[in-house]
């Protein structure tokens, strides 16, 4: 099945599927609904991978609310409008993109597919969708950048307690031709993630998801210059499970297996990572440091309050990402689509707004744009596609989203993204008030 690359192909994509069915050919991804993708994902991966990717904080109320809040908004189609030709493209940081979709950073993808971030990069390149490299990636950003070539990509930054490591990450991102830096603000500490806690599983402690660190010269210097020595009573006992974990650590480290096993660098890498990866004391006053080290556009990810959005504009930030980390940080937090209208009003079109958390269809993307988003981030769905069918699975998830969005755009009576506005939707309150 060919890649969806031009506007008319979006609408024709479904007919390609139907025509292929005449020859008894089926899509690589066997379902066309995100809930079904998640069910298939659960059958493909380990309990640890499923809990980490599909789970959320606490009782997972925020994750559910992200989905339910989208459903409370309803599209109001308009009739007898010429939608024979449509433009689904958007402008974002000087780039003309053929859809409003962005691939959000998802960490530790090696848990769901051996090629991990590299497979996602190839799919993003083929579909022309910007990819945000995860700070907690399973493959170094350089490997993904080689696959992407000139296709747009950004870098997600977790602000370490070590400013020199922050600077190193940003410098590497620039060399990798990243076009923006996305600072994640809502994960200065890990949320109370009950599925992970139930099975006592955190992938980083097994050397997974730290490829940006182990490939970084500053991080490796920190390991050498600031060694961690555990007291004897805190050192892990040589149980079979402990030995298996040590093997996982050394395989995750980029040196050859035996030298890293002997030197202890692999275990030191994990211990150092857990000590320095995030800065709970991060404030607005730290942001000028980042501006001093890059000329790239800076986005703040995790904004949910209009005052924070307003301050971001005042501080000269180039964009914001309305996000609650997919419900993985604060259980009971507001949904992103609920927060969006107030944030859009505060920003007043001065900087781009990307929304993520809860986007599961092209219709969801339409609703987000109607309420003020400039672009929309996809997270878990593409991770599900990666687990189900590898690179092809990611590509088909993107094709599905783009085709669904294009059809929703036209069937709602809109010719372009510019035609989408608040009048395109009705809220639950408005529907109750209508006689």
ZANU-45523 format. One record per residue (C-alpha): residue in three letters; x, y, z. Coordinates in steps of 0.05 Angstrom, whole numbers, plus 5000, padded with zeros to 4 digits. Layout:
<lumdrens>
ALAXYZ...
</lumdrens>
This chain:
<lumdrens>
UNK500050005000UNK503250664979UNK504751235027UNK499751795034UNK503752395011UNK499052864973UNK492553194993UNK487852794948UNK491152144969UNK488552265040UNK481352175017UNK483151614969UNK486851215022UNK480550855046UNK478950644974UNK485950364966UNK484449925026UNK477749704998UNK480749564929UNK486549164960UNK481248764996UNK478648534928UNK485248164921UNK484747904992UNK490048385017UNK489448685086UNK493049265120UNK499149115163UNK495549435221UNK489348995231UNK484849525264UNK482550225251UNK480950455321UNK485850655375UNK482350235428UNK483349615385UNK490649805374UNK491549825449UNK488449135458UNK492948845404UNK498849195435UNK497448855502UNK497948175469UNK504548335436UNK508848615493UNK511148425562UNK507448645625UNK512949145639UNK512449465571UNK504849475573UNK504649795641UNK509750315623UNK506750525556UNK499250435567UNK499050605641UNK498351275677UNK498851585745UNK494651385805UNK487751125790UNK488851355717UNK483151855722UNK486752375681UNK488351895625UNK480951705621UNK478852435625UNK483352615567UNK479152155524UNK472352325554UNK473453075548UNK474453005473UNK467752645469UNK464153205503UNK465653655445UNK461553525382UNK463053725310UNK457454115277UNK457953975202UNK455854515152UNK452654335086UNK452954555013UNK459954805015UNK464954644960UNK469954174993UNK472153824929UNK479254074941UNK481954125011UNK488354365044UNK490154005108UNK496854355114UNK499454815169UNK505355285178UNK509855125237UNK516455475252UNK517655645179UNK515754955154UNK509754815110UNK507054135134UNK501853735096UNK498153565160UNK497553845230UNK500453215262UNK506753155303UNK509752525334UNK510452635409UNK516552375446UNK515351665473UNK521051375513UNK523850665519UNK521150425452UNK526049845453UNK520949515499UNK516049455441UNK520549375379UNK527949225369UNK528849795320UNK525350275367UNK526251015351UNK529750875285UNK523650515258UNK519351105280UNK524151585245UNK523451215179UNK515851225183UNK515851965202UNK520352115142UNK516051725094UNK509652075118UNK512752775125UNK510652825198UNK515353185247UNK518352725299UNK520352965368UNK526352565392UNK525252305462UNK530152495516UNK529051785541UNK530151465473UNK532750765461UNK537051005403UNK541551625401UNK538752225366UNK544352185314UNK541851505290UNK534851765281UNK537252405247UNK540951995195UNK534451635177UNK530352275175UNK535052675130UNK531453325114UNK524853115145UNK522953565204UNK524953355274UNK525453675343UNK528753465408UNK525253375475UNK529453595534UNK528953375606UNK532753905644UNK538253555683UNK541253805748UNK547653855707UNK547354475662UNK553354245622UNK549453615603UNK543554045583UNK548154455539UNK551153825508UNK544353545491UNK542354195457UNK548854245418UNK547953525394UNK540753685374UNK543154275333UNK548453845298UNK542853345284UNK539053905248UNK533353905299UNK528754495286UNK526254615357UNK527654445430UNK521654205470UNK522854275545UNK518453795585UNK516454145649UNK511753645681UNK516653085696UNK521653385743UNK519652785786UNK516452135764UNK509052095777UNK505751555820UNK505151045765UNK501250475795UNK501949955740UNK509550025743UNK509450005819UNK505149375820UNK510548975784UNK516349385813UNK518849545742UNK522450175719UNK525950065652UNK531450585665UNK534150175722UNK535449625671UNK539250085625UNK533350185577UNK531450865551UNK537951215567UNK541351215498UNK541651975495UNK545751945559UNK550451365546UNK552151665477UNK553652355507UNK560852555521UNK559053005579UNK554952455613UNK560651965605UNK565452475635UNK560752555694UNK560951805705UNK568551825707UNK569352445749UNK563652335799UNK563551585812UNK558151305857UNK560150785908UNK554550435944UNK555550206016UNK556249456022UNK549449366053UNK546249725994UNK549649335939UNK545248845902UNK545948115923UNK548347645867UNK541647315856UNK539747015788UNK535147615776UNK540548105795UNK545347775746UNK540047795691UNK539148535705UNK546648645701UNK546748315633UNK541148775610UNK545049385634UNK551449195598UNK547749055533UNK544649745537UNK551450075544UNK554750265478UNK561549955494UNK563149225481UNK559648755529UNK565548455568UNK569449115580UNK563249465605UNK561748875650UNK568748895680UNK569149645687UNK562349725717UNK560750305670UNK553950025653UNK551550015725UNK554950695737UNK551050975678UNK544450775708UNK546251025777UNK548651685748UNK542551765706UNK537751675764UNK541752195803UNK541952755751UNK536552645699UNK531653175724UNK531453815764UNK525553915811UNK528054615827UNK527254845754UNK524055545749UNK522756085699UNK529456385719UNK533155795689UNK530355885619UNK535256435596UNK540855915603UNK537555515547UNK536756135503UNK544156275512UNK545755585485UNK541255545424UNK538055965370UNK532855425357UNK525555555374UNK524055345446UNK517355035465UNK515054905536UNK511354245544UNK506554125600UNK502754785601UNK495654735629UNK494355415660UNK493056065621UNK497656455666UNK503455985650UNK501956065576UNK501756815582UNK508356815620UNK511456385567UNK509756905514UNK512357465558UNK518857075569UNK520057025494UNK518556285488UNK517056085416UNK511455575428UNK507855155480UNK505354445484UNK498854365522UNK500053695554UNK498953295618UNK503952765597UNK498352305576UNK495752285647UNK502351975671UNK504252515721UNK498552825761UNK492452395771UNK486252845774UNK489453385730UNK485253745679UNK484753455609UNK488553805555UNK482553945510UNK479054255570UNK485054705584UNK486054905512UNK480855465501UNK483355865561UNK490555775539UNK488955965467UNK485556605492UNK491656775534UNK496556655477UNK492057025427UNK495656755366UNK502457025385UNK505956355387UNK504155655362UNK500455175407UNK501354425401UNK496453985439UNK497553265460UNK494652755510UNK488252405490UNK488552485414UNK486051835385UNK483052015317UNK482852525261UNK476452785291UNK480152925356UNK485353305317UNK479753715284UNK476853885352UNK483554105379UNK484754565320UNK477754855328UNK479355045400UNK485855395384UNK491454885372UNK496255005315UNK498354275312UNK496653625347UNK501353105378UNK500352355373UNK503551905426UNK501051225449UNK497651045383UNK504051025343UNK507550625399UNK501850125392UNK502850095317UNK510349995326UNK509149395371UNK503949085325UNK507449165258UNK514049535267UNK515650105220UNK509649925176UNK505149965236UNK507450675252UNK506650875180UNK499550605177UNK497650955242UNK499851605210UNK496251455145UNK489951295184UNK490251945223UNK491552365162UNK486052055121UNK481152095178UNK482852835190UNK482153005116UNK475352665111UNK472952995176UNK475253665149UNK471353595085UNK465153275116UNK464853845167UNK464454335109UNK471554615114UNK476454695057UNK482654835099UNK485154855170UNK483955605168UNK476455465162UNK476255075228UNK474155495287UNK470055475352UNK463655525311UNK465454835283UNK463954525351UNK458454485403UNK460054335476UNK455853885520UNK453254505557UNK451054825492UNK447454195470UNK443654165536UNK441754905530UNK439154825458UNK431454775457
</lumdrens>
